[in-house]
Amino acid sequence: MSTNKLPTSTLIIATYNWPKALEKCIQSAFKQTVLPNEIIIADDGSGEETRQLINTLTLPSPIPIHHIWHTDNGFRLSEIRNKAIAAAQFDYIIQVDGDIIMEEHFIEDHLKMAKPKAFICGSRVKLEELPSKKILAQNSLSISKKEMSFGYVLNSFRSPLLGHLLADRYKRNQPTVLRGCNMSFWKKDLISINGYNNDITGWGSEDAELAVRLINSGVKKRFLKFMGIVFHIYHKESDRTNQPKNKQILKGAIENKTTWVKNGIKKEHDHEGRSF
């Protein structure tokens, strides 16, 4: 796919009360070799500092930035992403979290690898605590490979040739092996399964459950290796109290070959649009 035929795209950035990290994430979006057509900040209830940051960055932004926010009522990542998906104005959705920094070819890589009836999952470079503090404090977005833990250095190398060869063959290309901070989809495919399952709250499984339903509906998973690189800023692990419940929902989607959820982008409607 040549660059002049790339799909139009919306970059969705999920965030919650970490404006310093979000600033780095948005700045890395500005430096992309191919810009998305719009950025939507999917805000799970952040406070005033985040709102002010987004307003400040909107002024110099080369592309429109939209802030989608709902009240802070616990970890509702699925629901705020659904609201952002519904608001997206373009054909292809690229999804990241607000605590990652995108390598400059990130958007270009996702768009070049986009295929009909397929979605993409990429990997990440997980930064240690000290390098993370350093990058949050500096003006530059540069990250030295010397500061990466050995286990993640390989993920930082970009090779489009290897990326194309491995996209459909990579050994870890299993339905639930993915990172929600580095995924992309056709909007129409997400709409066809009613997006994320809002019944999944708290940390974990919302991305895997979505992937399972996409696959059940006939949308193929592609794994992006050596392309679509992101650097994940260190933070303490989220509360995982809801993980067992979320895993049961995921298990149900696998066992029942579920495609549609009632509580998603549309609430209490079936796939033909009838109210229950």
C-alpha positions in Angstrom: 0.0 0.0 0.0 1.6 3.3 -1.1 1.6 6.3 1.2 -0.8 8.2 -1.2 -3.4 5.5 -0.7 -3.2 5.1 3.0 -6.6 5.0 4.9 -7.8 8.1 6.7 -7.2 7.6 10.4 -8.2 8.5 14.0 -5.7 8.2 16.7 -7.4 7.4 20.1 -5.3 8.0 23.2 -6.7 6.7 26.5 -5.7 8.6 29.6 -6.5 9.0 33.3 -4.9 11.7 35.5 -1.3 11.5 34.3 -0.8 14.7 32.2 3.0 14.6 32.2 2.9 11.2 30.4 0.0 12.3 28.2 2.0 15.4 27.0 4.9 13.1 25.8 2.4 10.9 24.1 0.7 13.7 22.2 4.1 15.3 21.3 5.2 12.0 19.8 2.0 12.0 17.7 2.9 15.5 16.3 6.3 14.1 15.1 4.9 11.2 13.1 6.1 10.7 9.5 2.4 10.3 8.6 0.0 12.2 10.8 -3.4 10.8 11.7 -6.4 12.9 10.5 -7.5 13.6 14.1 -6.6 12.8 17.7 -9.3 11.8 20.2 -8.3 11.9 23.9 -10.4 9.2 25.6 -10.4 10.5 29.1 -11.7 8.2 31.9 -12.4 11.0 34.3 -9.2 13.0 34.7 -9.1 16.3 36.6 -8.5 19.9 35.6 -4.8 19.6 35.0 -5.4 17.2 32.1 -8.0 19.4 30.6 -5.7 22.4 30.7 -2.9 20.4 29.1 -5.1 19.3 26.2 -6.3 22.8 25.6 -2.7 24.0 25.6 -1.6 21.4 23.1 -4.6 21.9 20.9 -3.4 25.4 19.9 -0.1 24.3 18.1 -1.5 21.0 16.9 -1.2 20.3 13.2 -4.3 18.2 13.4 -7.7 18.5 15.3 -7.7 17.2 18.9 -11.0 16.3 20.5 -11.4 15.6 24.2 -13.9 13.0 25.1 -14.5 12.9 28.9 -16.8 11.2 31.4 -17.0 11.5 35.1 -14.6 9.5 37.3 -16.7 6.5 38.4 -13.9 3.9 38.6 -11.8 2.2 35.9 -14.1 2.4 32.9 -11.7 2.1 30.0 -14.0 0.1 27.8 -16.8 2.7 28.0 -14.6 5.7 27.3 -13.0 4.0 24.4 -16.4 3.2 23.0 -17.4 6.8 23.3 -14.2 7.8 21.4 -14.8 5.1 18.7 -18.4 6.4 18.2 -17.0 10.0 17.8 -14.2 9.0 15.4 -14.7 10.6 12.0 -12.3 8.5 9.9 -12.1 5.0 8.5 -9.2 3.5 10.5 -8.7 3.7 14.3 -5.3 3.4 15.9 -5.4 2.9 19.6 -2.8 3.7 22.2 -2.6 4.6 25.9 -1.5 8.0 27.2 1.6 6.5 28.9 3.4 5.5 25.7 5.7 7.3 23.3 5.3 6.5 19.7 8.3 5.9 17.4 8.1 8.4 14.5 6.9 5.7 12.0 4.2 4.4 14.3 1.2 5.7 12.4 2.7 5.1 9.0 3.5 1.5 10.0 -0.1 0.7 11.1 -1.6 2.3 8.1 0.7 0.5 5.7 -0.1 -2.8 7.3 -3.9 -2.3 7.3 -5.9 -4.8 5.3 -9.6 -5.3 4.9 -11.2 -7.6 7.5 -8.1 -7.5 9.7 -7.0 -5.8 12.8 -3.5 -5.2 14.1 -1.8 -5.8 17.5 1.7 -4.5 18.1 4.2 -5.0 20.9 5.9 -2.5 23.2 9.2 -1.5 24.8 8.6 -1.4 28.5 10.9 1.3 30.0 12.4 1.0 33.5 11.6 3.5 36.3 14.7 5.6 36.0 14.7 6.1 32.2 11.0 6.9 32.5 11.6 9.6 35.1 14.3 11.0 32.9 12.2 11.3 29.8 9.3 12.8 31.7 11.7 15.5 33.0 13.4 16.3 29.6 12.2 18.3 26.6 13.4 15.7 24.1 11.6 12.5 23.2 14.8 10.6 22.5 15.2 7.2 24.2 18.6 5.4 24.3 18.7 1.7 23.7 21.3 1.5 26.4 18.7 2.4 29.0 16.3 -0.3 27.9 16.2 -3.7 29.8 17.7 -6.5 27.7 14.4 -8.3 27.3 12.8 -5.4 25.5 15.7 -4.1 23.3 14.6 -6.4 20.4 11.2 -4.7 20.3 12.8 -1.3 19.7 14.3 -2.3 16.3 12.4 -1.3 13.2 12.5 -3.4 10.1 9.6 -3.1 7.7 10.9 -6.1 5.7 10.7 -8.4 8.7 7.5 -6.8 9.8 5.7 -7.7 6.6 7.2 -11.2 6.7 6.0 -11.9 10.3 2.6 -10.1 10.3 0.7 -13.3 9.7 3.3 -15.9 10.7 4.6 -14.7 14.1 4.6 -17.6 16.6 2.9 -15.5 19.3 0.0 -14.5 17.0 -2.7 -16.0 19.2 -6.1 -14.4 19.8 -5.5 -13.2 23.3 -1.7 -12.3 23.0 -1.8 -8.6 22.5 -1.3 -5.1 24.0 -4.3 -2.7 24.2 -1.8 0.2 24.1 -0.8 -0.7 20.5 -3.7 -1.9 18.4 -5.6 -0.7 15.2 -8.9 -1.6 13.5 -11.3 -0.5 10.8 -14.1 1.5 12.5 -16.7 -0.5 10.6 -15.4 -3.8 12.1 -15.6 -2.4 15.6 -19.1 -1.1 15.0 -20.2 -4.5 13.7 -19.4 -6.2 17.1 -20.6 -3.2 19.1 -17.1 -2.2 20.3 -15.8 -2.9 23.7 -17.8 -4.7 26.4 -18.7 -2.1 29.0 -19.4 -4.9 31.5 -15.6 -5.2 31.8 -14.5 -2.7 34.3 -11.2 -2.4 36.2 -7.9 -3.6 34.8 -7.6 -6.5 32.4 -9.1 -8.5 29.5 -11.1 -5.8 27.7 -8.7 -5.8 24.8 -8.5 -9.6 24.6 -12.3 -10.0 24.8 -12.7 -7.5 22.0 -10.1 -9.3 19.9 -11.9 -12.6 20.4 -15.2 -11.2 19.2 -13.5 -9.7 16.2 -12.0 -13.0 15.3 -15.3 -14.8 15.9 -16.9 -12.3 13.4 -14.4 -13.2 10.7 -11.9 -10.4 11.2 -8.3 -11.7 11.1 -5.6 -10.7 13.6 -2.2 -9.5 12.4 0.8 -9.2 14.7 3.1 -6.2 14.2 6.7 -7.0 15.0 9.6 -4.7 14.1 7.1 -2.0 13.2 4.6 0.1 15.0 7.0 0.6 17.9 5.9 2.2 21.2 7.8 2.9 24.4 5.8 2.3 27.6 6.6 4.7 30.4 7.0 3.0 33.8 4.2 3.1 36.4 3.1 1.0 39.2 0.6 -1.8 38.4 -3.1 -1.0 38.4 -5.5 -2.5 40.9 -6.4 -5.9 39.6 -9.4 -6.6 41.9 -11.7 -7.1 38.9 -9.4 -9.4 37.0 -11.1 -12.7 37.9 -14.5 -11.4 36.8 -13.1 -10.0 33.6 -11.4 -13.2 32.8 -14.8 -15.0 33.2 -16.3 -12.6 30.6 -13.4 -13.3 28.3 -13.8 -17.1 28.8 -17.5 -16.8 27.9 -16.7 -14.9 24.7 -14.3 -17.7 23.7 -16.6 -20.6 24.6 -19.8 -19.1 23.2 -18.1 -17.7 20.0 -19.6 -14.4 20.9 -19.5 -11.6 18.3 -22.0 -9.0 19.7 -22.4 -7.5 23.2 -25.5 -5.7 24.4 -23.6 -3.2 26.5 -21.1 -1.7 24.1 -21.1 1.3 21.8 -24.8 0.9 21.6 -26.5 -0.1 24.8 -29.5 -2.5 25.1 -29.8 -3.0 21.3 -29.2 -6.1 19.3 -27.2 -6.2 16.1 -30.3 -5.3 14.0 -30.8 -2.1 16.1 -34.0 -3.3 17.9 -34.5 -2.1 21.5 -34.8 -4.9 24.1 
